[in-house]
Amino acid sequence: MDDFVKTLRSYKLRPTQQRINLGKLLFGKGDRHVTAEILKQESDSENLKVSQATVYNVLNDFYSAGLLAKVNIDDDKTWYDTNVDHHYHIFIENKSELVDINPNEIDISIPKKITKGKISKVDLVVKINN
């Protein structure tokens, strides 16, 4: 717990009990993808007594601080990724599962006529249905 308090402080976040508890749930299982609803279910099963609004606020605080990445699958669903290193995603639609894929495993070619400036970032989500 003390390590996560130090992490929060190093990212200039006040270590509230909600941030500590949700952070331990979120980051205590290695690299993973969650929605606010998934994290809320996990917090309920741990009897953490946090509202859905608090879960959204904490996730957005972690995202704004740089602790999480956001992955938008559809207009209505945002996933949060604990792996903030550059990588791509495959979304398996029928399982509602998000899987990391290393950028070295995919070739992307963007026509020069489209990119007049320097590309700052490429976000890629490949949707498949197994």
Residue pairs with C-beta under 8 A, 6 or more apart in sequence:
1 20
1 24
4 15
4 20
4 23
4 24
4 27
5 15
5 20
7 23
7 67
8 14
8 15
8 19
8 20
8 23
9 15
11 65
11 66
11 67
12 65
13 19
13 61
13 62
13 65
18 50
18 54
18 58
19 58
19 61
19 62
21 43
21 46
21 48
21 50
22 39
22 43
22 48
22 50
22 54
22 55
22 58
22 59
23 58
23 62
23 67
25 39
25 42
25 43
25 46
25 48
26 32
26 34
26 39
26 62
26 68
26 80
26 82
27 67
27 82
30 82
31 81
31 82
31 83
31 100
32 81
32 82
33 71
33 79
33 80
33 81
33 82
33 89
33 98
34 42
34 79
34 80
35 77
35 78
35 79
35 80
36 52
36 55
36 56
36 59
36 78
36 80
37 52
39 55
39 59
39 80
40 50
40 52
40 55
43 50
43 55
50 58
59 68
59 80
62 68
62 80
63 69
63 70
63 80
66 84
67 82
67 84
68 80
68 81
68 82
68 84
69 80
69 81
69 83
69 84
70 78
70 79
70 80
70 81
71 78
71 79
71 80
71 81
71 89
71 98
71 123
71 125
72 78
72 79
72 125
73 79
73 91
73 98
73 125
73 127
79 98
81 89
81 98
81 100
83 100
86 103
86 121
87 100
87 101
87 102
87 103
88 100
88 101
88 102
88 103
88 106
88 123
88 124
88 125
88 126
89 98
89 99
89 100
89 101
89 124
89 125
89 126
90 98
90 99
90 101
90 125
90 126
90 127
90 128
91 97
91 98
91 99
91 125
91 126
91 127
91 128
92 98
92 99
92 128
92 129
92 130
93 127
93 128
93 129
94 129
94 130
95 130
101 126
106 124
108 122
108 124
110 119
110 122
